Amino acid sequence: MLQLEKIRKTYRMGEVDVPILHGIDLTVLRGDYIAIMGASGSGKSTLMNILGCLEQPSEGRYYFDARDVTTLSDNERTDLRNFQIGFIFQQFNLLPRLTALDNVMLPMVYAGYPRHERLERARQMLADVGLAERMANLPSQLSGGQQQRVAIARALVNQPELLLADEPTGALDSRTGREVMDLITGLHAQGLTIVLVTHDAQVARRTRRIVRIQDGRITADGPPAG
């Protein structure tokens, strides 16, 4: 599904070039469930941004379903993000003045779906994550776990092929984090391809494959121990 070949990323900081990724080779198969682990500054978030088409590599090739992402226009990459990739973030990134329902509908607004379809699909997604009774609530009226469930519903509403999750339990207590991971693991069981970034070894052990990155290089790639 995804193929990264010799990916390098360098940022320009004033007069200095700062290399972050050093020739990353990575294959993600359809149906994979992967955790990317590494210390702060290891390059894992940069790698996630490239996978999500939020950033372009400085060198190398990135193929998404055999399409060379590095050759796509800005509009084509935007369409790829809107229709084929779902994002979950540590801080939820919900708009505070919109209800749960409106937050979930937002990606469909950008994708150009008619309002009746937006309403129907958003209501169904919120029901699927256990928030049928909270659709009219603002984010401030929801717990952290409920806000993350809204974020998951929003990530899935355009029926993406790939779900990217950046520290999805990082802002949650341990019990709520387990509940969110139960939900994410259930999505994988339904066939969704999932790549998540995490510092939490317990979260990583829920996945099928752990990719470890250090100083911008992959140092290990395999199933969780035990």
C-alpha positions in Angstrom: 0.0 0.0 0.0 2.8 2.4 1.0 6.4 2.3 -0.1 9.1 4.7 1.0 12.4 4.6 -0.8 15.5 6.4 0.5 13.5 9.1 2.1 15.5 12.0 3.4 14.2 15.2 5.0 16.3 18.3 5.8 15.1 21.5 7.2 16.7 24.9 6.6 17.3 26.7 9.9 18.6 30.2 9.0 21.9 29.5 7.3 22.1 25.9 8.6 20.7 22.7 7.0 19.4 20.3 9.7 19.0 16.7 8.5 16.1 14.8 10.2 15.6 11.7 8.1 18.5 9.8 6.6 17.5 7.4 3.8 14.3 5.8 5.2 13.1 2.6 3.5 9.7 1.4 4.7 6.9 -0.7 3.3 3.3 -0.7 4.8 1.1 -3.5 3.6 -2.7 -3.1 3.3 -4.1 -4.2 6.6 -1.0 -3.5 8.6 -1.2 -2.3 12.2 2.1 -0.5 12.9 3.5 1.5 15.8 6.4 3.9 15.2 8.5 4.4 18.3 11.5 6.6 19.1 12.8 9.2 21.4 11.9 12.9 21.1 13.8 14.3 18.1 14.3 10.9 16.5 12.3 11.9 13.4 9.2 9.8 13.9 6.8 12.8 13.7 8.5 14.0 10.5 8.1 10.5 9.1 4.4 10.5 10.1 4.0 13.9 8.4 5.5 12.5 5.2 3.3 9.4 5.3 0.3 11.8 5.7 1.3 14.0 2.8 1.6 16.9 5.2 5.2 17.4 4.2 7.3 16.5 1.2 10.6 14.6 1.5 13.8 16.4 0.5 14.9 13.3 -1.4 13.6 9.9 -2.2 10.3 8.5 -3.4 7.0 7.8 -1.7 4.4 5.6 -3.3 0.8 5.5 -2.1 -1.1 2.7 -3.9 1.6 2.8 -6.6 1.2 6.6 -7.2 4.4 8.5 -6.7 3.3 11.1 -4.2 6.5 13.1 -4.7 5.3 14.0 -8.2 1.8 15.1 -7.3 0.6 18.7 -7.3 -0.5 20.5 -4.1 -4.2 19.9 -5.1 -3.6 16.2 -5.8 -1.9 15.8 -2.4 -4.8 17.6 -0.8 -7.3 15.2 -2.4 -5.2 12.3 -1.3 -5.3 13.5 2.3 -9.1 14.3 2.2 -10.2 11.0 0.7 -7.7 8.3 1.5 -6.1 9.3 4.8 -7.6 9.9 8.2 -5.7 11.7 11.0 -6.0 11.4 14.8 -3.9 13.8 17.0 -2.9 13.8 20.6 -4.7 17.1 21.4 -7.9 16.1 19.4 -7.8 19.3 17.3 -11.6 19.8 17.6 -13.0 23.3 16.8 -14.3 24.5 20.2 -17.3 26.4 18.9 -18.6 23.5 16.8 -20.7 20.6 18.2 -19.5 17.1 18.0 -21.7 16.5 14.9 -20.4 19.6 13.1 -16.8 18.7 13.9 -17.3 15.3 12.3 -19.0 16.8 9.3 -16.2 19.2 8.6 -14.0 16.9 6.4 -17.1 16.2 4.3 -17.6 20.0 3.8 -14.1 20.3 2.4 -14.7 17.2 0.2 -17.9 18.7 -1.2 -20.5 16.2 0.0 -24.1 17.5 0.1 -25.5 18.4 3.6 -28.0 15.5 3.8 -25.2 13.0 3.2 -22.9 14.8 5.7 -25.6 14.7 8.4 -26.4 11.0 7.8 -22.8 9.8 7.8 -21.6 12.0 10.7 -24.5 10.8 12.9 -23.7 7.2 12.0 -20.0 7.6 12.8 -20.7 9.2 16.2 -23.1 6.3 16.9 -20.4 3.8 15.9 -18.0 5.3 18.5 -20.6 5.3 21.2 -21.6 9.0 21.2 -25.1 8.9 19.8 -26.3 10.9 22.8 -23.5 13.5 22.6 -23.9 14.8 19.1 -25.0 18.3 20.1 -22.3 18.8 22.8 -19.4 21.2 22.3 -15.9 19.8 23.0 -15.8 21.6 26.3 -18.8 19.6 27.4 -17.1 16.3 26.6 -14.5 14.3 28.5 -11.0 13.7 27.0 -11.9 10.2 26.0 -15.2 11.4 24.4 -13.3 14.2 22.5 -10.9 11.6 21.1 -13.8 9.5 20.0 -15.2 12.5 18.1 -11.7 12.9 16.6 -11.7 9.3 15.5 -15.2 9.6 14.0 -14.0 12.7 12.1 -11.0 10.8 10.9 -13.1 8.0 9.5 -16.1 9.9 8.1 -14.6 10.1 4.6 -13.9 6.3 4.7 -10.1 6.5 4.3 -7.8 3.6 3.4 -5.2 4.6 5.9 -5.5 5.9 9.5 -2.6 7.8 11.0 -2.6 8.4 14.7 0.0 10.7 16.5 0.1 9.8 20.2 -3.6 9.0 20.3 -3.6 8.2 24.0 -1.0 10.8 25.1 -3.5 13.3 26.6 -5.7 10.6 28.3 -5.6 8.8 31.6 -4.6 5.1 31.4 -8.2 3.7 31.6 -9.5 6.0 28.9 -6.4 5.4 26.8 -7.2 1.7 26.9 -10.7 2.3 25.8 -9.5 4.4 22.9 -7.0 1.7 21.9 -9.7 -0.9 22.1 -11.6 1.2 19.5 -8.6 1.7 17.3 -7.7 -2.0 17.5 -11.3 -2.8 16.5 -11.0 -0.7 13.4 -7.9 -2.7 12.4 -9.9 -5.9 13.0 -12.4 -4.5 10.4 -9.5 -4.3 7.9 -8.3 -0.7 8.2 -4.6 0.0 7.8 -3.3 1.9 10.8 0.0 3.5 11.6 0.5 5.2 14.9 3.2 7.1 16.7 3.6 6.4 20.4 6.0 6.6 23.3 3.9 4.1 25.2 5.2 0.5 25.1 1.9 -0.8 26.2 0.2 0.9 23.3 2.8 -0.4 20.9 2.3 -3.9 22.1 -1.4 -3.7 20.9 -0.2 -3.4 17.3 1.1 -6.1 15.0 4.4 -4.5 14.1 6.8 -2.0 15.8 9.1 0.2 13.8 11.8 1.8 15.9 13.5 5.0 14.7 16.6 6.6 16.1 18.5 9.7 14.8 16.4 9.6 11.6 17.1 6.0 10.8 15.1 2.8 11.3 16.9 0.6 13.7 14.3 -2.2 14.1 11.2 -3.5 12.4 9.3 -6.5 13.6 6.4 -7.9 15.7 6.1 -6.9 19.4 8.1 -9.0 21.7 6.3 -11.8 23.4 
